[in-house]
Amino acid sequence: MSADMHLAAFVADLQWRDVPVDVAQKVVHHVLDALGVMCAGLSDPSSAAVRSVVGEAGSSLEASIVGSAIGGPAPLAAFVNAFHGRIHTFDDTYEAGPVHAGTVVLSSALAAGQRWHASGVDVLTAVLAGHEVAVRVANALGPGHYAAGFHCTGTCNALGAAAAAARVMGLDLDGVVGALGHAGGAAAGLRQYQETGSMTDSALNGGRAAQTGVTSALLSYRGLPGPTEILGGRWGVCRMFSETPDLTRLDTDLGDEWVFRATSLKPYPTCRYTHGPIAALLDLRRVHDLQPCMIEKIEIFAFRQSIEVSDRPRVTSRFDAIMSHQFGAAVALAKGWVGLDSLESNMRTDSVVQELISKVYVRHEPEFDTLYPTHWAHKVCVCLTNGSRFEAESRNPPGGEDLPIGNAELLNKFVSLAEPVLGELGVERLRKAVEGLSEIEDVASLAPLLTGNAKS
C-alpha cells in the first residue's frame, strides 16, 4: 500500500476508542484553545470584511461563526472561523513544519460536523485526523518547503482540513482519497506577507485551507473523484513543493506514533520564533529583578530561519510587533508580560519599550542551525550598565512537549480571549461543553454556545 493510501485508510478507519488517553486529552485542550483564539479574532478590524463575505452569501444556519450571531454555508463558515483563529497568531504550532493546524482543522471539522449533524466523538476524531495529516505532510515536505517561501499553514493545512472534513462526514477509503486529491490540487500559501507586513494574508492562507478542506470533502461525497497519489505521485504535492521530500514520513508508525503530540500551545500572541527568547528574558527579569533603566544591551542568538522571519528592529505596525524579536524582548523586559494588549499602538509607541528596542541585537549562531527544525534553540544575554551580564538558553519554546502549558494556564488563556465575546456565563458553558464533547450526540446543538446566544 502506498503512503497516500495508507494515510487515507488511517483517516477513514480512525476510531476515538483506540486513541491513547493522553492524545485524546490533548485534542480536547487544542479544541478549547482554538475556540478561544477564534473569539479573540473577531476584534481585529480586518475580520469584519471577512465576515461580510458570509453575509453576502445569504443567511444560513448550516454552520456557526464562533462568537457571532451569523452563520453560513459550511465551507464559508470554516473559512471565517479559521481566519479569526489565525489573525492574532495565537494559535497552536507544530514547530518542525512550521504549521499552525489547530484552528484550521477544527474549523473544517466543526463546520462539516454541524452540516452533517455529527457527534462530538466524530468531531474529536476528525480534529485528530486532520492534525496528524497536516503535520505528517509538513514532515514529508521538510524544512526546505518553508525556506523556499511556501506557507505551510496554507499548503499542509489544506490536506489536514480535507482529512478532518472527510472523517467527520464518514467517507470511506475512496472518499478520503478523493477529498485529499481535491485538496492537494488546490493547496496553496506563500510567505510574501512576511515581506510586505500583512498578518491578514497569513490568516487568509489558513482560512482558504479550511474552506478548501470542506469543499474538497463535499466534492468527493457527491461522487467527484479526485486524483490519486496526490502526495507521493510524480506530480504530487511532496515532489512539486519540495526539492528533498521524504515520503516515508507520511506514514511511518502511523496509528502507533502520534506526531500531533509535538504540537505546541502558544503562551504569547507573537510569532513562534520569538517565544523562546521572550520566556528566557521573562525568567531573567524575575530572578534578577531587572529594570529597564539597568539595561545597556540585549543580545538574542538565533538560527538563520528565526533571524530571517523575526529580526525586525523597526517596529511601526501591529504586524511588526507580532513578528519582531526586538519588540518581544523589549516588552518582556519592560512590562514583565506579553499579551494581546502588548500589540496595541500605545505599547508600540511606549518610550520605555522603544528605548529597549534600540538596545536589542539579533546575532546568528551557526550551531543552532544544525538543531533546526527539531529544536528551536535561542540564547539571550542581558548586559547591565554596571558591567553585570546574565545569560539564558531556550532549546525549545514554551508550550511544547518538554515545557507544556498547564491546565490552569490553558484555561486562563481561553477565558481571557473568549469572555469579552461570550460573557462569563457563556465561557463557562462552552468550556463544559468542550470538556464533555465526547458525550454530545449532535454538534449542531452547540450553535447557541458557540455564538453566545444560549439562553440563561
C-alpha positions as CSV (number, residue, x, y, z in Angstrom):
1,M,0.0,0.0,0.0
2,S,1.4,3.4,-1.0
3,A,1.9,6.1,1.7
4,D,-1.1,8.0,0.2
5,M,-3.4,5.1,0.5
6,H,-2.1,4.3,4.0
7,L,-2.7,7.8,5.1
8,A,-6.2,7.8,3.6
9,A,-7.1,4.5,5.2
10,F,-5.9,5.9,8.6
11,V,-8.3,8.8,8.3
12,A,-11.2,6.6,7.2
13,D,-10.7,4.0,9.9
14,L,-9.6,6.0,12.9
15,Q,-11.8,5.3,16.0
16,W,-11.8,7.5,19.1
17,R,-11.9,4.5,21.4
18,D,-8.4,3.5,20.0
19,V,-6.8,6.8,20.7
20,P,-4.4,6.9,23.7
21,V,-5.7,8.8,26.7
22,D,-3.0,11.5,26.7
23,V,-3.6,12.1,23.0
24,A,-7.4,12.3,23.5
25,Q,-7.0,14.8,26.3
26,K,-4.6,16.9,24.2
27,V,-7.2,17.1,21.4
28,V,-9.7,18.5,23.8
29,H,-7.2,21.0,25.0
30,H,-6.4,22.1,21.5
31,V,-10.2,22.4,20.7
32,L,-10.6,24.7,23.7
33,D,-7.6,26.8,22.8
34,A,-8.7,27.1,19.2
35,L,-12.2,28.3,20.2
36,G,-10.6,30.9,22.4
37,V,-8.4,32.4,19.7
38,M,-11.3,32.3,17.3
39,C,-13.2,34.5,19.7
40,A,-10.3,36.9,20.0
41,G,-10.1,37.2,16.2
42,L,-13.4,38.9,16.0
43,S,-11.9,42.1,17.4
44,D,-9.4,42.6,14.5
45,P,-10.6,45.2,12.1
46,S,-9.9,43.0,9.0
47,S,-12.3,40.3,10.4
48,A,-15.4,42.5,9.7
49,A,-14.6,42.5,6.0
50,V,-14.2,38.7,6.0
51,R,-17.5,38.2,7.8
52,S,-19.2,40.4,5.3
53,V,-18.5,37.7,2.7
54,V,-20.7,35.3,4.6
55,G,-23.4,38.0,4.8
56,E,-23.3,38.5,1.1
57,A,-23.8,34.7,0.6
58,G,-27.1,34.9,2.4
59,S,-28.3,33.9,5.8
60,S,-27.7,30.2,6.6
61,L,-27.8,28.2,9.8
62,E,-25.7,25.4,8.3
63,A,-22.6,26.2,10.4
64,S,-21.8,28.7,13.1
65,I,-19.4,31.6,13.1
66,V,-17.9,31.3,16.5
67,G,-18.7,34.3,18.6
68,S,-21.0,35.8,16.1
69,A,-24.8,35.8,15.6
70,I,-24.4,35.0,11.9
71,G,-23.9,31.6,10.3
72,G,-23.1,30.4,6.8
73,P,-22.6,27.5,4.4
74,A,-20.1,25.1,5.8
75,P,-17.2,26.0,3.6
76,L,-17.6,29.7,4.2
77,A,-18.1,29.2,8.0
78,A,-14.9,27.2,8.1
79,F,-13.1,29.9,6.1
80,V,-14.2,32.7,8.6
81,N,-13.5,30.7,11.7
82,A,-10.0,29.8,10.6
83,F,-9.3,33.4,9.6
84,H,-10.4,34.5,13.1
85,G,-8.2,31.9,14.6
86,R,-5.1,32.9,12.7
87,I,-5.3,36.7,12.6
88,H,-3.7,37.2,16.1
89,T,-1.2,34.4,15.5
90,F,-2.2,33.0,18.9
91,D,-3.0,29.5,17.5
92,D,-1.1,26.3,18.1
93,T,2.2,25.4,16.3
94,Y,3.9,22.3,15.1
95,E,7.5,23.7,15.0
96,A,9.0,21.2,12.6
97,G,6.7,22.5,9.8
98,P,6.2,25.1,10.9
99,V,2.5,24.7,10.6
100,H,-0.5,26.1,12.6
101,A,-3.1,23.4,12.2
102,G,-5.4,23.7,15.2
103,T,-7.9,26.4,14.2
104,V,-7.9,25.3,10.6
105,V,-8.7,21.6,11.2
106,L,-11.2,22.5,13.9
107,S,-12.9,25.0,11.6
108,S,-13.2,22.3,9.0
109,A,-14.4,19.6,11.3
110,L,-16.9,21.8,13.2
111,A,-18.4,23.2,10.0
112,A,-18.8,19.8,8.4
113,G,-19.9,18.3,11.7
114,Q,-22.7,20.9,12.1
115,R,-23.7,20.4,8.4
116,W,-23.8,16.6,8.8
117,H,-25.2,16.6,12.4
118,A,-22.2,14.6,13.5
119,S,-21.5,13.5,17.1
120,G,-18.9,15.1,19.4
121,V,-16.8,11.9,19.1
122,D,-16.8,12.2,15.3
123,V,-15.6,15.8,15.6
124,L,-12.9,15.0,18.0
125,T,-11.7,12.1,15.9
126,A,-11.8,14.3,12.8
127,V,-9.7,17.0,14.5
128,L,-7.1,14.5,15.5
129,A,-7.0,13.0,12.0
130,G,-6.7,16.5,10.5
131,H,-3.8,17.4,12.8
132,E,-2.0,14.1,12.1
133,V,-2.3,14.5,8.3
134,A,-1.2,18.2,8.4
135,V,1.9,17.6,10.5
136,R,2.9,14.4,8.6
137,V,2.6,16.2,5.3
138,A,4.8,19.0,6.7
139,N,7.4,16.5,7.8
140,A,7.4,14.8,4.4
141,L,8.0,18.2,2.7
142,G,10.8,19.0,5.1
143,P,12.1,22.4,6.2
144,G,13.1,23.3,2.6
145,H,9.4,23.8,1.8
146,Y,9.0,26.7,4.2
147,A,12.5,28.0,3.4
148,A,11.5,28.2,-0.3
149,G,8.7,30.6,0.5
150,F,5.7,28.3,1.0
151,H,3.4,28.9,3.9
152,C,2.7,25.5,5.5
153,T,-0.4,26.9,7.2
154,G,-1.9,27.2,3.7
155,T,-0.4,24.2,1.9
156,C,-0.2,21.4,4.5
157,N,-3.4,22.5,6.2
158,A,-5.5,22.1,3.1
159,L,-4.8,18.4,3.3
160,G,-5.4,18.3,7.1
161,A,-8.6,20.2,6.7
162,A,-9.8,17.8,4.0
163,A,-9.0,14.8,6.2
164,A,-10.9,16.4,9.1
165,A,-14.0,17.1,6.9
166,A,-13.8,13.7,5.2
167,R,-13.6,11.9,8.6
168,V,-16.5,13.8,10.2
169,M,-18.6,13.1,7.1
170,G,-17.8,9.4,7.4
171,L,-16.3,9.0,3.9
172,D,-14.8,5.6,3.1
173,L,-11.3,5.0,1.8
174,D,-12.1,6.0,-1.7
175,G,-14.0,9.1,-0.5
176,V,-11.0,10.2,1.6
177,V,-8.6,9.6,-1.3
178,G,-10.9,11.8,-3.4
179,A,-11.0,14.6,-0.7
180,L,-7.3,14.6,-0.3
181,G,-6.8,14.6,-4.1
182,H,-9.0,17.7,-4.5
183,A,-7.4,19.4,-1.6
184,G,-3.8,18.7,-2.8
185,G,-4.6,20.1,-6.2
186,A,-5.8,23.4,-4.5
187,A,-3.2,23.6,-1.7
188,A,-1.6,27.0,-1.7
189,G,0.0,29.6,0.5
190,L,3.1,31.8,0.2
191,R,5.2,33.7,2.8
192,Q,5.2,37.0,0.9
193,Y,3.2,38.6,3.7
194,Q,6.3,38.4,5.9
195,E,8.0,40.8,3.5
196,T,5.1,43.2,3.0
197,G,3.8,43.2,6.6
198,S,0.3,41.8,6.4
199,M,-1.0,39.4,9.1
200,T,-4.2,39.4,7.1
201,D,-2.6,37.4,4.3
202,S,-1.3,34.8,6.8
203,A,-4.8,34.5,8.2
204,L,-6.3,34.2,4.7
205,N,-3.9,31.3,4.0
206,G,-5.4,29.5,7.0
207,G,-8.9,30.4,6.1
208,R,-8.6,29.2,2.5
209,A,-7.1,25.9,3.7
210,A,-10.2,25.3,5.9
211,Q,-12.6,26.2,3.1
212,T,-10.7,24.0,0.6
213,G,-10.8,21.1,3.1
214,V,-14.6,21.3,3.5
215,T,-15.2,21.9,-0.2
216,S,-12.9,19.0,-1.2
217,A,-14.7,16.6,1.1
218,L,-18.1,17.7,-0.2
219,L,-17.0,17.2,-3.8
220,S,-15.8,13.7,-3.0
221,Y,-19.0,12.9,-1.2
222,R,-21.0,14.0,-4.2
223,G,-19.1,11.5,-6.3
224,L,-16.5,13.6,-8.0
225,P,-13.2,11.6,-7.8
226,G,-10.0,13.4,-7.1
227,P,-6.6,12.5,-8.3
228,T,-5.0,9.6,-6.5
229,E,-1.4,9.7,-5.2
230,I,-1.7,13.4,-4.7
231,L,1.1,13.4,-2.1
232,G,3.6,10.9,-3.3
233,G,2.9,10.9,-7.1
234,R,5.2,12.1,-9.8
235,W,3.4,15.5,-9.9
236,G,2.1,15.3,-6.4
237,V,2.4,17.8,-3.6
238,C,5.6,16.4,-2.0
239,R,7.6,16.2,-5.2
240,M,6.4,19.6,-6.5
241,F,6.6,21.6,-3.3
242,S,9.9,20.3,-2.0
243,E,13.3,19.6,-3.5
244,T,14.1,16.9,-0.9
245,P,10.8,15.2,0.1
246,D,10.8,12.2,2.4
247,L,7.7,10.2,1.6
248,T,8.4,7.7,4.4
249,R,7.4,10.4,6.9
250,L,3.9,10.4,5.7
251,D,3.0,7.0,7.2
252,T,5.9,5.6,9.3
253,D,4.4,4.2,12.5
254,L,1.1,5.7,11.5
255,G,-1.5,4.9,14.2
256,D,1.2,4.0,16.7
257,E,3.3,7.2,16.8
258,W,1.2,10.4,17.1
259,V,3.2,13.2,15.6
260,F,0.4,15.5,16.9
261,R,1.9,15.1,20.4
262,A,4.7,17.5,19.3
263,T,2.2,20.3,18.6
264,S,2.6,23.3,21.0
265,L,0.1,25.6,22.5
266,K,1.2,29.3,22.5
267,P,1.6,31.3,25.7
268,Y,2.2,34.6,23.8
269,P,0.3,36.2,20.8
270,T,3.5,36.7,18.8
271,C,5.4,34.8,16.1
272,R,6.5,31.4,17.5
273,Y,10.2,32.2,16.8
274,T,10.0,34.9,19.4
275,H,8.7,32.7,22.2
276,G,11.9,31.1,23.4
277,P,13.7,34.5,23.8
278,I,10.6,36.0,25.5
279,A,10.4,33.2,28.0
280,A,14.1,33.3,28.8
281,L,14.0,37.1,29.3
282,L,11.0,36.9,31.5
283,D,12.8,34.4,33.7
284,L,15.9,36.6,33.9
285,R,13.8,39.6,34.7
286,R,12.1,37.8,37.5
287,V,15.2,36.1,39.0
288,H,17.4,39.2,38.9
289,D,14.8,41.9,39.3
290,L,15.9,43.5,36.1
291,Q,14.6,47.0,35.4
292,P,14.8,48.8,32.0
293,C,17.0,51.6,33.4
294,M,19.6,49.0,34.4
295,I,20.0,47.6,30.8
296,E,22.7,48.5,28.4
297,K,22.3,45.8,25.8
298,I,20.3,42.7,25.0
299,E,21.6,40.1,22.6
300,I,19.5,37.3,21.0
301,F,21.5,34.5,19.4
302,A,19.3,32.6,16.9
303,F,19.2,30.1,14.0
304,R,19.0,31.5,10.5
305,Q,15.3,30.9,9.9
306,S,14.4,32.7,13.1
307,I,16.5,35.7,12.0
308,E,15.0,35.8,8.6
309,V,11.5,36.0,9.9
310,S,11.9,37.9,13.2
311,D,14.9,40.2,13.1
312,R,12.8,43.3,12.8
313,P,14.4,46.3,14.7
314,R,12.0,48.8,13.1
315,V,8.5,48.3,14.7
316,T,5.9,50.6,13.3
317,S,2.9,48.4,12.9
318,R,1.0,45.7,14.7
319,F,2.4,43.1,12.3
320,D,5.9,44.3,13.1
321,A,5.1,43.9,16.8
322,I,3.8,40.3,16.3
323,M,6.9,39.2,14.3
324,S,9.7,41.1,15.9
325,H,12.4,39.6,18.2
326,Q,13.2,43.2,19.3
327,F,9.7,44.1,20.2
328,G,9.0,40.9,22.1
329,A,12.2,41.2,24.1
330,A,11.6,44.9,24.9
331,V,8.0,44.3,26.1
332,A,9.1,41.3,28.2
333,L,11.8,43.3,30.0
334,A,9.8,46.5,30.2
335,K,6.5,45.1,31.4
336,G,7.1,41.6,32.7
337,W,4.3,40.1,30.5
338,V,3.4,39.7,26.8
339,G,-0.3,39.5,25.9
340,L,-2.7,40.8,23.3
341,D,-2.6,44.2,24.9
342,S,1.1,44.3,24.2
343,L,0.4,44.6,20.5
344,E,-1.7,47.8,20.7
345,S,-0.5,51.1,19.3
346,N,0.1,52.7,22.7
347,M,2.6,49.9,23.5
348,R,4.4,50.2,20.2
349,T,5.0,53.9,20.9
350,D,5.8,53.5,24.6
351,S,9.0,55.4,25.3
352,V,10.5,52.7,27.5
353,V,9.7,49.9,25.1
354,Q,11.1,52.0,22.2
355,E,14.3,52.6,24.0
356,L,14.8,49.0,24.8
357,I,14.1,48.0,21.2
358,S,17.1,50.1,20.2
359,K,19.3,48.0,22.6
360,V,18.3,44.6,21.2
361,Y,20.7,42.9,18.8
362,V,19.9,39.6,17.0
363,R,23.0,37.5,16.2
364,H,23.4,34.4,14.1
365,E,24.5,31.3,15.9
366,P,25.5,28.6,13.3
367,E,25.4,25.8,15.9
368,F,21.7,26.4,16.3
369,D,21.1,25.9,12.5
370,T,22.2,22.3,12.9
371,L,19.4,21.7,15.5
372,Y,16.6,23.3,13.5
373,P,13.8,22.3,12.9
374,T,13.8,19.6,15.6
375,H,14.8,22.2,18.1
376,W,14.3,26.0,18.0
377,A,17.3,27.0,20.1
378,H,18.0,30.6,21.2
379,K,20.3,32.2,23.7
380,V,19.7,35.6,25.3
381,C,22.3,37.8,27.0
382,V,21.4,40.9,29.0
383,C,24.2,43.3,29.7
384,L,23.7,45.9,32.5
385,T,25.2,49.3,32.8
386,N,27.1,48.2,36.0
387,G,29.0,45.6,33.9
388,S,26.9,42.5,35.0
389,R,25.9,40.0,32.4
390,F,23.1,37.4,32.6
391,E,22.5,34.6,30.1
392,A,19.8,32.0,29.5
393,E,19.2,29.4,26.8
394,S,16.0,28.1,25.3
395,R,16.3,24.8,23.4
396,N,12.6,24.9,22.5
397,P,9.9,27.5,23.1
398,P,7.4,27.0,25.9
399,G,4.1,25.3,25.3
400,G,5.5,22.1,23.7
401,E,6.2,18.6,24.9
402,D,9.1,19.5,27.2
403,L,7.6,22.7,28.5
404,P,3.8,22.2,28.3
405,I,1.2,24.7,29.2
406,G,-0.6,23.6,32.4
407,N,-4.3,23.2,32.7
408,A,-4.6,26.5,34.7
409,E,-2.7,28.5,32.1
410,L,-4.7,26.9,29.3
411,L,-8.0,27.8,31.0
412,N,-6.8,31.3,31.8
413,K,-5.9,31.9,28.2
414,F,-9.3,30.6,27.0
415,V,-11.2,32.7,29.5
416,S,-9.3,35.9,28.7
417,L,-9.9,35.5,25.0
418,A,-13.4,34.3,24.9
419,E,-15.1,36.1,27.8
420,P,-15.2,39.6,26.1
421,V,-17.2,37.9,23.3
422,L,-19.3,35.3,25.1
423,G,-19.5,36.7,28.6
424,E,-18.6,35.0,31.8
425,L,-21.6,32.6,31.8
426,G,-21.1,31.8,28.1
427,V,-17.5,31.0,28.6
428,E,-18.2,28.6,31.4
429,R,-20.9,26.8,29.4
430,L,-18.7,26.4,26.4
431,R,-15.8,25.1,28.5
432,K,-18.1,22.4,30.0
433,A,-19.4,21.5,26.6
434,V,-15.9,21.1,25.2
435,E,-14.8,19.0,28.1
436,G,-17.9,16.8,27.6
437,L,-17.7,16.9,23.8
438,S,-17.4,13.1,23.5
439,E,-20.9,12.8,25.1
440,I,-22.7,15.1,22.6
441,E,-24.8,13.4,20.1
442,D,-25.2,16.3,17.6
443,V,-22.7,19.1,17.4
444,A,-25.2,21.3,15.7
445,S,-26.8,21.6,19.2
446,L,-23.7,23.6,20.2
447,A,-24.6,26.5,18.0
448,P,-26.1,28.7,20.8
449,L,-23.0,28.2,22.9
450,L,-20.6,28.9,20.0
451,T,-22.4,32.1,19.0
452,G,-23.1,33.4,22.6
453,N,-26.9,33.1,22.1
454,A,-27.5,30.5,24.8
455,K,-30.5,31.4,27.0
456,S,-30.0,31.6,30.7
